Amino acid sequence: MAAGQPPRAAQRRSAQPVGAARGPRSARPRPGRDRGDRPAGRQQRRQPRARRHLRGRPGLRPPGRPPVTAPDARPAEPEGTAPAEAVLAADERTAAALRRLDETERQLRLHREELHQTNQGVLALHAELDAAARTQRALLDAERAARGEAEKARRLLTFLADASAAVTASLDQEDILRCLPELLVPEYASGVDIWLFDEAAGPAGAHSAAAVAAARHERPQHAGPRPGALPGIDDLPPSALSPDRPLLSIPLTVRRTSGVLTLTAPGDRFDADTTVMLVELARRIAIALDNARRYEQHRDTAEALQRAQLTDLPPAEGLRLAARYLPATRGLNIGGDWYDAFPHPDGSLLTVVGDVTGHGLRAAVIMGQLRTALRAYALEDDSPARILTRLHRMLRHQQPNLYATAVVARFRPGDPRVVWAAAGHPPALVRAPGGTVRVLDTRPGVMLGVPLAFEYEDHTAELPPGSTLVLYTDGLVERRSQGIDPGIELLGRTLAALDESVLDDLDGCAESLLKPLVHDSERDDDVCILLCRTAGS
């Protein structure tokens, strides 16, 4: 190379006009690089020789390639400024990258903080949900326990109501005692023992120490291997009669302690709520037993008074008499019915059957008063109608709230007729010797004691020899579900069906009449029947 001549590369650059189009590779620099990034000699070595040869000739281009214009082509810069610009551009890119890294780090810190806060919120939410779940479980357990307690209370109250109805349904002490084991065993007790003080001791005659303590202190007692801790109940050591299972002895107290109810536990202990129910049931059992005891005493007194006033039947010429009295078996329906027969001073015989409304001791007392008054009136008059009229007047003024029915029949020796009068009483029946039965259904007068002035009338009925007159009270023929007429018809059919041989035994005849009409063991009303049979020809 001659001195003073520029290098060849410089000649090529100077030979290229300013603004001339460059080749495609020069026009599209590679990303991230600039033309000043490489040395000029290296760029020249990569270009083909033909392209280097043509680049020095203006206006020439490689064959087959269209001319390329670069609108954004800049004028050639001096060779020393390109590296500086490349360094500055690299610094700017580095600074931009650093700024992006800083922004990324800042964003990461923000995201990390947000994530931490989110995690803390999630943890708090989980804690709240867990607490809410525990609270809900506790509420569900409490609700389940409350429902169980309510169901248990409902079951105990239902049993208490049913058991109370069972023990108060009867006024018979034996019935009450008989139903207790059926009610309590096996759900509430494995054994039931009832100790009544007014009864004789049983074959064994032994009672537990708890029962004796309950009778002495009049407080419930619990005896078992472990303390029962039951409300209102004293604890005692285990009983020798039941060492393995607890005993619960409850006094039966109303106005006074009349006995002790001892229960053996169905398991190894008594439940507290069940024990409270059992104590209340024992109180109701005591009331039922006391009512039954008082009822039986009242009933026995009334029946004794009633039977004391039923006199023996007197003998009469040409007439045989038989009577039966049956007290009621259900309720206190005793004391109102009576029969009587007594001779009159003129030689006739008066027979009476009556029924006082109401029952019990007071009815028996009123019946005695009527019986005595009727006998007194009969001494002054032999007319059944006039006797009833005076009795009606007396009862209406002295006992205005009490009523009675009665029938009076008069028999005279040798007279084949009977004179009778009735005050609201069921009609008498007459059986002729041939078996024909007729009802003396003449309309009776009003009941005795009705607040109405009334005069009764006498009636006459033929009684041929061998005839039977039947006087009775409504308890023989009246039934609540059927009335009185079906009973009267049944009595007439039964009387007509009797054989003459049965009628000869008048007591047996009375039993034969009672059997089909009073066939059941339970009677709501007492029954009275009087048979009058005339002598045969």
C-alpha positions as CSV (number, residue, x, y, z in Angstrom):
1,M,0.0,0.0,0.0
2,A,1.5,3.4,-1.1
3,A,2.1,5.9,1.5
4,G,-0.5,8.5,1.9
5,Q,-3.2,6.3,0.4
6,P,-6.1,5.4,2.6
7,P,-6.8,1.8,3.4
8,R,-8.8,-0.3,1.0
9,A,-11.7,-0.5,3.2
10,A,-11.7,3.2,3.6
11,Q,-11.6,3.6,-0.2
12,R,-14.6,1.3,-0.6
13,R,-16.6,3.3,2.0
14,S,-15.6,6.6,0.3
15,A,-16.4,5.2,-3.1
16,Q,-20.0,4.4,-2.0
17,P,-22.2,7.4,-2.4
18,V,-23.9,8.8,0.7
19,G,-27.4,7.6,0.9
20,A,-26.8,4.7,-1.5
21,A,-28.9,1.7,-0.8
22,R,-27.2,-1.1,1.1
23,G,-27.7,-4.8,0.7
24,P,-30.5,-6.6,2.5
25,R,-28.2,-7.9,5.2
26,S,-27.0,-4.4,5.9
27,A,-30.5,-3.0,5.8
28,R,-31.8,-5.6,8.5
29,P,-29.4,-5.7,11.3
30,R,-29.8,-8.7,13.6
31,P,-31.7,-8.1,16.8
32,G,-29.6,-6.9,19.7
33,R,-26.8,-6.0,17.5
34,D,-25.7,-2.9,15.6
35,R,-23.5,-2.5,12.7
36,G,-20.9,-0.9,14.8
37,D,-20.8,-4.0,17.0
38,R,-18.5,-5.8,14.6
39,P,-15.2,-4.7,13.0
40,A,-15.3,-3.6,9.4
41,G,-12.9,-6.2,8.3
42,R,-15.0,-9.0,9.8
43,Q,-18.2,-7.7,8.0
44,Q,-16.3,-7.6,4.8
45,R,-15.0,-11.2,5.2
46,R,-18.7,-12.4,5.6
47,Q,-19.9,-10.7,2.5
48,P,-19.5,-12.6,-0.8
49,R,-16.9,-11.4,-3.2
50,A,-19.3,-10.4,-5.9
51,R,-21.2,-8.3,-3.4
52,R,-18.0,-6.6,-2.2
53,H,-17.0,-6.0,-5.9
54,L,-20.4,-4.5,-6.8
55,R,-20.6,-2.4,-3.6
56,G,-17.8,-0.1,-4.9
57,R,-19.7,0.6,-8.2
58,P,-22.5,2.9,-7.9
59,G,-25.7,1.9,-9.6
60,L,-24.9,-1.7,-9.8
61,R,-26.7,-4.5,-8.0
62,P,-26.5,-8.2,-7.9
63,P,-28.4,-9.8,-10.7
64,G,-32.0,-10.8,-10.0
65,R,-32.3,-8.7,-6.8
66,P,-34.5,-5.5,-6.9
67,P,-33.0,-2.3,-5.6
68,V,-33.5,-1.8,-1.9
69,T,-34.1,1.6,-0.5
70,A,-33.8,2.4,3.2
71,P,-35.9,5.3,4.0
72,D,-34.5,5.4,7.5
73,A,-30.9,5.1,6.3
74,R,-28.8,7.6,8.1
75,P,-25.7,9.2,6.8
76,A,-22.5,7.4,7.5
77,E,-21.0,8.4,10.8
78,P,-17.4,8.7,11.5
79,E,-15.8,5.4,12.4
80,G,-14.9,6.4,15.9
81,T,-18.5,7.2,17.1
82,A,-20.1,3.8,16.5
83,P,-18.4,1.9,19.5
84,A,-19.4,4.8,21.8
85,E,-22.9,4.7,20.6
86,A,-22.9,0.9,21.0
87,V,-21.6,1.2,24.6
88,L,-24.2,3.9,25.4
89,A,-26.9,1.7,23.9
90,A,-25.6,-1.2,25.9
91,D,-25.6,0.9,29.1
92,E,-29.1,2.1,28.4
93,R,-30.2,-1.5,27.8
94,T,-28.5,-2.6,31.0
95,A,-30.1,0.2,32.9
96,A,-33.4,-0.7,31.5
97,A,-32.8,-4.3,32.4
98,L,-31.8,-3.2,35.9
99,R,-34.9,-1.1,36.1
100,R,-37.0,-4.0,35.0
101,L,-35.3,-6.2,37.5
102,D,-36.0,-3.7,40.3
103,E,-39.6,-3.5,39.2
104,T,-39.8,-7.3,39.1
105,E,-38.3,-7.5,42.6
106,R,-40.7,-4.9,43.8
107,Q,-43.6,-6.7,42.2
108,L,-42.3,-10.0,43.7
109,R,-42.1,-8.3,47.2
110,L,-45.7,-7.0,46.7
111,H,-46.9,-10.4,45.6
112,R,-45.1,-12.1,48.4
113,E,-46.7,-9.7,50.9
114,E,-50.1,-10.2,49.4
115,L,-49.6,-14.0,49.4
116,H,-48.5,-13.8,53.1
117,Q,-51.6,-11.7,53.9
118,T,-53.7,-14.1,52.0
119,N,-52.2,-17.1,53.8
120,Q,-52.9,-15.3,57.1
121,G,-56.4,-14.6,56.1
122,V,-56.9,-18.3,55.0
123,L,-55.5,-19.5,58.3
124,A,-57.8,-17.1,60.2
125,L,-60.7,-18.2,58.1
126,H,-59.9,-21.8,58.8
127,A,-59.6,-21.0,62.5
128,E,-63.0,-19.3,62.4
129,L,-64.6,-22.2,60.4
130,D,-63.1,-24.7,62.9
131,A,-64.4,-22.7,65.8
132,A,-67.8,-22.4,64.1
133,A,-67.8,-26.1,63.5
134,R,-67.0,-26.8,67.1
135,T,-69.7,-24.4,68.2
136,Q,-72.2,-26.1,65.9
137,R,-71.2,-29.5,67.1
138,A,-71.6,-28.3,70.7
139,L,-75.0,-26.8,69.8
140,L,-76.0,-30.0,68.1
141,D,-74.9,-32.1,71.0
142,A,-76.8,-29.8,73.4
143,E,-79.9,-29.9,71.2
144,R,-79.6,-33.7,71.0
145,A,-79.2,-33.9,74.7
146,A,-82.2,-31.6,75.2
147,R,-84.3,-33.6,72.9
148,G,-83.3,-36.8,74.7
149,E,-84.2,-35.2,78.1
150,A,-87.5,-33.9,76.7
151,E,-88.3,-37.3,75.2
152,K,-87.5,-39.0,78.5
153,A,-89.6,-36.5,80.4
154,R,-92.5,-37.0,78.0
155,R,-92.2,-40.8,78.3
156,L,-92.1,-40.6,82.1
157,L,-95.1,-38.2,82.2
158,T,-97.1,-40.4,79.8
159,F,-96.4,-43.5,82.0
160,L,-97.3,-41.6,85.1
161,A,-100.6,-40.5,83.6
162,D,-101.4,-44.0,82.3
163,A,-100.4,-45.7,85.6
164,S,-102.5,-43.1,87.6
165,A,-105.5,-43.9,85.4
166,A,-105.0,-47.6,86.0
167,V,-104.7,-47.4,89.8
168,T,-107.7,-45.0,90.2
169,A,-110.0,-47.0,87.8
170,S,-111.1,-49.3,90.5
171,L,-112.3,-48.9,94.1
172,D,-111.3,-52.4,95.0
173,Q,-108.0,-52.6,96.9
174,E,-107.1,-56.0,95.6
175,D,-107.5,-54.8,92.0
176,I,-105.1,-51.9,92.7
177,L,-102.5,-54.0,94.3
178,R,-102.8,-56.6,91.5
179,C,-102.1,-54.1,88.7
180,L,-98.9,-52.6,90.2
181,P,-96.4,-55.3,89.2
182,E,-97.9,-55.3,85.7
183,L,-97.3,-51.6,85.4
184,L,-93.8,-51.4,86.9
185,V,-92.0,-54.7,86.0
186,P,-89.7,-54.9,84.1
187,E,-89.0,-51.4,82.8
188,Y,-89.0,-49.5,86.1
189,A,-88.4,-52.3,88.6
190,S,-87.4,-56.0,88.7
191,G,-89.5,-56.6,91.8
192,V,-92.4,-55.0,93.6
193,D,-93.3,-55.5,97.3
194,I,-96.2,-53.7,99.0
195,W,-96.4,-53.6,102.8
196,L,-99.8,-52.5,104.1
197,F,-99.9,-51.9,107.9
198,D,-103.5,-52.9,108.4
199,E,-103.0,-56.3,106.8
200,A,-101.6,-59.4,108.5
201,A,-98.0,-60.2,107.6
202,G,-97.4,-62.8,104.9
203,P,-95.8,-66.2,105.4
204,A,-92.3,-64.8,105.5
205,G,-93.3,-61.7,107.4
206,A,-89.9,-60.1,106.7
207,H,-89.4,-56.5,105.4
208,S,-86.2,-54.8,104.4
209,A,-84.5,-52.3,106.7
210,A,-85.2,-49.7,104.0
211,A,-88.9,-50.4,104.3
212,V,-88.8,-50.2,108.1
213,A,-86.9,-46.9,107.9
214,A,-89.3,-45.5,105.4
215,A,-92.3,-46.4,107.6
216,R,-90.6,-45.0,110.7
217,H,-89.3,-41.7,109.2
218,E,-92.0,-41.3,106.5
219,R,-89.3,-40.5,103.9
220,P,-88.2,-42.5,100.9
221,Q,-85.1,-44.7,101.5
222,H,-82.5,-46.0,99.1
223,A,-80.4,-49.1,100.1
224,G,-77.7,-50.3,97.7
225,P,-74.0,-51.1,97.3
226,R,-73.3,-47.5,96.3
227,P,-75.0,-44.3,97.4
228,G,-77.8,-43.4,95.0
229,A,-77.5,-39.6,95.4
230,L,-81.2,-39.4,94.6
231,P,-83.1,-36.1,95.2
232,G,-85.0,-36.1,98.5
233,I,-84.1,-39.7,99.3
234,D,-81.9,-41.0,102.2
235,D,-79.1,-43.5,101.5
236,L,-78.7,-46.7,103.5
237,P,-76.3,-49.7,103.4
238,P,-77.3,-52.5,101.1
239,S,-80.2,-54.7,102.3
240,A,-79.6,-58.3,103.3
241,L,-82.7,-59.2,101.2
242,S,-81.1,-57.7,98.1
243,P,-77.4,-57.3,98.5
244,D,-76.6,-57.0,94.8
245,R,-79.3,-54.7,93.6
246,P,-80.5,-51.4,95.1
247,L,-83.9,-51.1,96.9
248,L,-86.1,-48.1,96.8
249,S,-88.7,-47.9,99.7
250,I,-91.4,-45.2,99.4
251,P,-94.0,-44.6,102.2
252,L,-97.6,-44.6,101.1
253,T,-98.9,-41.5,102.8
254,V,-102.1,-39.5,102.4
255,R,-103.4,-38.4,105.8
256,R,-101.3,-41.0,107.5
257,T,-98.7,-43.5,106.4
258,S,-100.7,-46.7,105.6
259,G,-97.9,-48.8,104.0
260,V,-94.6,-48.9,102.1
261,L,-93.9,-49.6,98.4
262,T,-90.5,-51.3,97.9
263,L,-89.0,-51.5,94.4
264,T,-86.0,-53.5,93.3
265,A,-83.9,-51.7,90.7
266,P,-84.1,-53.1,87.2
267,G,-80.3,-52.7,86.8
268,D,-77.4,-51.6,89.0
269,R,-78.9,-48.3,89.9
270,F,-82.1,-46.1,89.9
271,D,-82.2,-43.1,87.6
272,A,-82.8,-39.8,89.3
273,D,-85.6,-38.6,87.0
274,T,-87.3,-42.0,87.1
275,T,-87.1,-41.9,90.9
276,V,-88.9,-38.6,91.0
277,M,-91.7,-40.1,88.9
278,L,-91.8,-43.2,91.1
279,V,-92.2,-41.1,94.2
280,E,-95.1,-39.2,92.6
281,L,-96.7,-42.5,91.5
282,A,-96.4,-43.9,95.0
283,R,-98.3,-40.8,96.3
284,R,-101.1,-41.4,93.8
285,I,-101.2,-45.1,94.7
286,A,-101.6,-44.1,98.3
287,I,-104.5,-41.9,97.4
288,A,-106.2,-44.7,95.4
289,L,-105.7,-47.2,98.2
290,D,-107.1,-44.7,100.7
291,N,-110.2,-44.1,98.5
292,A,-110.7,-47.8,98.1
293,R,-110.4,-48.4,101.8
294,R,-112.9,-45.6,102.7
295,Y,-115.3,-46.8,100.0
296,E,-115.3,-50.3,101.3
297,Q,-115.9,-49.0,104.9
298,H,-118.8,-46.8,103.7
299,R,-120.2,-49.6,101.6
300,D,-120.0,-52.1,104.4
301,T,-121.8,-49.7,106.7
302,A,-124.5,-49.0,104.2
303,E,-125.0,-52.7,103.4
304,A,-125.2,-53.6,107.1
305,L,-127.8,-50.9,107.7
306,Q,-129.7,-52.0,104.6
307,R,-129.8,-55.6,105.6
308,A,-130.7,-54.7,109.2
309,Q,-133.8,-53.0,107.9
310,L,-134.9,-55.9,105.7
311,T,-137.2,-57.7,108.0
312,D,-138.0,-61.4,108.0
313,L,-141.1,-62.3,106.0
314,P,-144.1,-63.1,108.2
315,P,-146.2,-66.2,107.7
316,A,-149.7,-65.6,106.1
317,E,-152.8,-67.7,105.7
318,G,-153.1,-69.0,102.1
319,L,-150.0,-67.1,100.9
320,R,-146.3,-67.9,100.7
321,L,-143.6,-65.2,100.4
322,A,-140.0,-65.2,99.2
323,A,-137.6,-62.3,98.7
324,R,-134.1,-61.6,97.6
325,Y,-131.9,-58.5,97.9
326,L,-128.6,-58.1,95.9
327,P,-126.4,-55.1,96.5
328,A,-124.7,-53.3,93.6
329,T,-121.2,-54.4,92.9
330,R,-120.0,-51.4,90.9
331,G,-119.7,-48.1,92.6
332,L,-121.4,-47.1,95.8
333,N,-124.9,-47.9,94.5
334,I,-126.3,-49.5,97.7
335,G,-128.9,-48.6,100.2
336,G,-131.9,-47.4,98.1
337,D,-134.0,-50.6,97.5
338,W,-136.1,-52.3,100.1
339,Y,-138.9,-54.8,100.6
340,D,-141.3,-55.3,103.5
341,A,-144.3,-57.4,104.5
342,F,-146.4,-57.0,107.6
343,P,-149.8,-57.9,108.8
344,H,-152.6,-55.3,109.2
345,P,-154.8,-55.2,112.3
346,D,-157.8,-56.3,110.2
347,G,-156.1,-59.6,109.3
348,S,-154.9,-58.6,105.8
349,L,-151.3,-58.7,104.7
350,L,-149.5,-55.7,103.1
351,T,-146.4,-56.2,100.9
352,V,-144.2,-53.3,99.8
353,V,-141.3,-52.9,97.4
354,G,-139.6,-49.5,97.1
355,D,-136.6,-47.7,95.7
356,V,-135.1,-44.4,97.0
357,T,-133.3,-42.3,94.5
358,G,-129.6,-41.8,95.3
359,H,-127.3,-44.3,96.8
360,G,-125.1,-44.8,99.8
361,L,-125.5,-44.3,103.5
362,R,-128.0,-41.4,103.2
363,A,-130.3,-43.3,100.8
364,A,-130.3,-46.2,103.3
365,V,-131.2,-43.8,106.1
366,I,-134.1,-42.3,104.1
367,M,-135.2,-45.7,103.1
368,G,-135.5,-46.6,106.8
369,Q,-137.5,-43.5,107.5
370,L,-139.9,-44.3,104.6
371,R,-140.3,-47.9,105.7
372,T,-141.1,-46.8,109.3
373,A,-143.6,-44.0,108.1
374,L,-145.3,-46.4,105.7
375,R,-145.9,-48.9,108.6
376,A,-147.3,-46.2,110.8
377,Y,-149.7,-44.9,108.1
378,A,-150.8,-48.5,107.4
379,L,-152.0,-48.9,111.0
380,E,-154.6,-46.1,110.4
381,D,-155.6,-47.1,106.8
382,D,-155.6,-50.3,104.8
383,S,-155.9,-48.7,101.4
384,P,-152.6,-48.9,99.4
385,A,-153.5,-45.7,97.6
386,R,-154.2,-43.6,100.7
387,I,-151.0,-44.9,102.4
388,L,-148.9,-43.8,99.3
389,T,-150.7,-40.4,99.3
390,R,-149.8,-39.7,102.9
391,L,-146.2,-40.9,102.3
392,H,-145.9,-38.7,99.3
393,R,-147.1,-35.7,101.3
394,M,-144.6,-36.4,104.1
395,L,-141.6,-36.8,101.8
396,R,-142.5,-33.7,99.7
397,H,-142.4,-31.5,102.9
398,Q,-139.6,-33.1,104.9
399,Q,-137.3,-34.2,102.1
400,P,-137.9,-31.8,99.2
401,N,-134.9,-32.9,97.2
402,L,-135.3,-36.6,97.5
403,Y,-137.7,-38.9,95.6
404,A,-138.7,-42.5,95.8
405,T,-140.9,-45.1,94.0
406,A,-143.0,-47.8,95.7
407,V,-145.7,-50.3,95.1
408,V,-148.0,-51.6,97.9
409,A,-150.2,-54.7,97.5
410,R,-152.8,-55.9,100.0
411,F,-153.9,-59.6,100.3
412,R,-157.0,-60.6,102.3
413,P,-157.4,-64.2,103.4
414,G,-160.0,-66.0,101.2
415,D,-160.1,-63.1,98.7
416,P,-158.9,-64.1,95.2
417,R,-158.0,-60.6,94.4
418,V,-155.1,-58.3,95.2
419,V,-155.5,-54.5,95.7
420,W,-152.5,-52.5,94.7
421,A,-151.3,-49.0,94.1
422,A,-148.0,-47.7,92.6
423,A,-146.0,-44.5,92.7
424,G,-143.7,-44.3,89.7
425,H,-142.7,-48.0,90.2
426,P,-142.1,-50.7,87.5
427,P,-145.3,-52.7,86.9
428,A,-145.9,-56.0,88.8
429,L,-146.3,-59.3,86.9
430,V,-148.8,-62.1,87.6
431,R,-148.4,-65.7,86.5
432,A,-151.6,-67.7,86.3
433,P,-151.6,-71.4,87.2
434,G,-151.5,-72.4,83.5
435,G,-148.3,-70.4,82.9
436,T,-149.8,-67.3,81.4
437,V,-148.1,-64.1,82.5
438,R,-149.7,-60.7,82.4
439,V,-148.3,-57.3,83.3
440,L,-150.2,-55.0,85.6
441,D,-149.4,-52.0,83.4
442,T,-152.0,-49.7,84.7
443,R,-150.5,-46.2,84.6
444,P,-148.9,-45.6,88.0
445,G,-148.9,-42.3,89.9
446,V,-146.1,-39.9,90.2
447,M,-143.0,-40.6,92.1
448,L,-143.1,-40.0,95.9
449,G,-141.7,-36.6,96.8
450,V,-142.3,-34.8,93.5
451,P,-143.3,-31.2,94.3
452,L,-146.8,-31.8,93.1
453,A,-150.0,-32.5,95.1
454,F,-151.3,-35.9,94.0
455,E,-153.9,-38.5,95.0
456,Y,-153.1,-42.1,94.2
457,E,-155.7,-44.7,93.2
458,D,-156.3,-48.3,94.1
459,H,-156.3,-51.0,91.4
460,T,-157.6,-54.6,91.6
461,A,-156.2,-57.7,89.9
462,E,-157.6,-61.3,90.0
463,L,-155.4,-63.9,91.6
464,P,-156.7,-67.4,91.1
465,P,-155.4,-70.1,93.5
466,G,-151.9,-71.1,92.5
467,S,-151.1,-67.6,91.0
468,T,-147.8,-65.8,91.6
469,L,-147.4,-62.1,92.0
470,V,-143.9,-60.7,91.3
471,L,-142.9,-57.3,92.7
472,Y,-139.4,-55.9,92.0
473,T,-137.2,-52.8,91.6
474,D,-135.7,-51.4,88.4
475,G,-132.3,-52.8,89.1
476,L,-133.6,-56.2,88.0
477,V,-134.9,-55.2,84.6
478,E,-133.2,-51.9,83.6
479,R,-130.0,-51.7,81.7
480,R,-128.4,-48.4,80.6
481,S,-127.9,-49.5,77.0
482,Q,-131.4,-51.1,76.6
483,G,-133.8,-49.3,78.9
484,I,-136.5,-51.0,81.0
485,D,-139.0,-52.5,78.6
486,P,-136.7,-55.3,77.2
487,G,-135.9,-56.3,80.8
488,I,-139.6,-56.5,81.7
489,E,-140.3,-58.7,78.7
490,L,-137.4,-61.0,79.6
491,L,-138.7,-61.3,83.2
492,G,-142.2,-62.2,81.8
493,R,-140.7,-64.9,79.5
494,T,-138.6,-66.3,82.3
495,L,-141.6,-66.4,84.7
496,A,-143.8,-68.1,82.1
497,A,-141.1,-70.8,81.4
498,L,-140.9,-71.9,85.0
499,D,-142.2,-75.4,85.8
500,E,-144.8,-75.8,88.5
501,S,-142.4,-77.9,90.5
502,V,-140.0,-74.9,90.6
503,L,-142.9,-72.7,91.7
504,D,-143.6,-75.0,94.6
505,D,-140.2,-74.1,96.0
506,L,-140.6,-70.3,96.1
507,D,-137.0,-69.6,97.2
508,G,-135.7,-71.6,94.3
509,C,-138.1,-69.8,92.0
510,A,-136.6,-66.5,93.1
511,E,-133.1,-67.7,92.3
512,S,-134.3,-69.0,88.9
513,L,-135.7,-65.6,88.1
514,L,-132.6,-63.7,89.1
515,K,-130.1,-65.9,87.2
516,P,-131.0,-65.0,83.6
517,L,-131.6,-61.3,84.4
518,V,-128.6,-60.8,86.7
519,H,-126.1,-63.0,85.0
520,D,-123.0,-60.8,85.1
521,S,-120.9,-60.3,88.2
522,E,-120.9,-56.5,87.9
523,R,-124.1,-54.6,88.7
524,D,-124.6,-50.9,88.6
525,D,-127.7,-50.9,90.9
526,D,-129.0,-53.0,93.7
527,V,-131.8,-55.5,93.1
528,C,-134.8,-56.4,95.1
529,I,-137.5,-59.0,94.3
530,L,-140.6,-60.2,96.3
531,L,-142.7,-63.2,95.3
532,C,-146.2,-63.7,96.6
533,R,-147.8,-67.1,95.7
534,T,-151.4,-68.0,96.6
535,A,-152.2,-71.4,97.8
536,G,-153.6,-73.8,95.2
537,S,-157.1,-75.1,95.2
